Amino acid sequence: MLRGIDLIRKVHSTVVASARGLINTAFNKHLFITNVTISFSLSGLGDILQQQHNMLMRQQQTWDTARTRHMTCSGITVGALCHHWYILLDRKLPGRTINVVLKKLLVDQLLFSPICLAVFFLSLGIFKGGDWSDFLSSVPNKGWRLYVAEWLVWPPAQIINFYLLPTKFRVLYDNTVSLLFDVYTSHVCYDVKFSEDKEEECEEALEDSSRINDQQNAVLVTNDNTTHDRIEKQCSSASKNSEVDCTKSVIDKNREAVESKSNLTMDTG
């Protein structure tokens, strides 16, 4: 029994030591790579969750791999930006007092958050094909929705981040909280696209309906003209037949009158 417990303790201590060594290497020697890896991994996962929700709600039919790839790649730029930002912020505003934490919070929300959103949409536009007009329309429309939502999520989350955590764990904590926010981010970035697709479908349906109505009206007009022509021909034929009948009647009456006169002359003679 004791040998079994000793074995479990030895395995446990080995696993813990390996995990600590891995964490120490990741968050000390390779912090930048770690932060970027965490950022793009969770950005892609957030989009996958959002698309899964859309498919369950029947808002889309299949998984859009290109969309997930774009959101994942945008997480690379955001992760690199956040890595350098937190180092700079802790260097310029060192300490964990309430005043310092509040200053960091205000600077983060008022200065860095708009910059981060602009970089996110810029990188997303580049990965989608470099459509500059899409970037210019996304920043004021979609960016504003995300910025307002950030004021509801990040102030309480960043207080914990700035007050309790060391600099090397900030991006990890940031992306962990961001996982659910990334779901909403993916929804905002592609929600307008779904609306535009629906509007295009409605416009195409209206055009098809109008085209069908025009074709039906043209057929009705053609049928009316054909019917009108047919009626005119029938009336013309009927009038001709009537004239023939009238002529025959006159001829017959004249023939009868001539015959009656000839009979009277013969009687008189």
WODA-V74773 format. One record per run of one state. SS is the DSSP state (~ for helix, > for strand, _ for the rest). FROM is the first residue (numbers start at 0). TO is the last residue. Records with the same first field share a line. If there is no record, write none. Layout:
# WODA-V74773
SS = FROM-TO, FROM-TO
This chain:
# WODA-V74773
_ = 0-0, 29-29, 56-63, 92-96, 127-130, 164-165, 268-268
~ = 1-28, 30-55, 64-91, 97-126, 131-163, 166-267
